[in-house]
Amino acid sequence: MSFISEKTESNAYIKGSSTIRLDRSSSYELIRNKEITSINYSLSDESLALIIDKNENYCTIKANDKNKLGNIILTVVCDGKEYTKEIKIIPLW
């Protein structure tokens, strides 16, 4: 008797807005079809925004209040795999 093992691929994405207004916050969540065991969040440019809260599968990012506009990349490393999301810092109005 032989058993056929199925390969389960881990599909994941970062759920959250692609923009954050100056001096505002937005939450981002890693959605994954497998259990999350280890996770790390980072931003490409901390002069534009900061991670102000993080938990097992989500983080909250706050845009700067210094009128600095631009794009940042949120990188989530989960179980050795890297996921990214581009986020644009936009004006209040």
C-alpha positions in Angstrom: 0.0 0.0 0.0 1.3 3.4 -0.9 0.1 6.9 0.1 0.2 9.9 -2.2 1.1 13.0 -0.3 -0.4 16.3 -1.5 1.8 19.3 -1.7 0.1 22.2 0.0 1.1 25.5 -1.4 1.0 28.5 1.0 -0.8 31.3 -0.7 -0.8 34.7 1.1 -1.4 38.4 0.5 -1.3 41.6 2.5 -4.8 43.0 3.0 -5.1 46.8 3.4 -5.3 50.1 1.7 -2.8 51.2 -0.9 -2.8 54.8 0.4 -2.5 56.5 3.8 -3.3 60.1 4.4 -0.7 62.3 6.2 -0.9 61.9 10.0 -3.4 59.0 9.7 -3.2 55.3 10.4 -4.2 52.2 8.5 -4.1 48.5 9.4 -2.6 45.7 7.3 -3.2 42.0 7.7 -1.4 39.0 6.3 -4.1 36.6 4.9 -2.7 33.1 4.5 -4.2 29.7 3.9 -1.8 28.1 6.4 -1.2 28.8 10.1 1.1 31.6 10.8 4.0 30.6 13.0 6.6 33.4 12.7 6.2 36.8 11.2 8.2 40.1 10.9 7.1 43.5 9.5 9.3 46.2 8.1 9.0 49.4 6.1 11.3 50.7 3.3 11.3 54.3 4.5 10.6 55.2 8.2 10.8 58.9 7.5 7.4 58.6 5.7 5.6 56.2 8.0 6.1 54.0 11.1 4.7 50.7 12.3 3.0 51.7 15.5 1.4 48.4 16.5 1.9 44.8 15.4 0.3 41.5 16.3 0.6 37.9 15.0 -1.0 38.6 11.6 -1.6 42.4 11.4 0.2 45.7 11.8 -0.9 49.3 12.0 1.1 51.9 10.1 0.9 55.7 10.8 1.9 58.2 8.1 4.2 61.1 9.1 2.8 64.5 10.1 5.6 66.5 8.4 4.0 66.8 4.9 6.4 64.2 3.4 4.7 62.5 0.5 5.9 59.4 -1.3 5.8 55.6 -1.6 6.8 53.0 1.0 7.0 49.2 0.8 5.6 47.1 3.6 7.5 43.9 3.7 6.1 40.9 5.7 8.4 37.9 6.2 6.4 34.8 7.3 8.0 31.4 7.7 10.8 32.4 5.4 8.6 33.8 2.6 8.5 37.5 1.8 5.4 39.4 0.8 5.3 43.1 -0.1 2.7 45.8 -0.6 3.4 49.3 -2.0 1.6 52.1 0.0 1.4 55.7 -1.1 1.5 58.5 1.5 -1.0 61.1 0.2 -2.1 64.6 1.3 -4.9 65.2 3.8 -7.0 67.0 1.1 
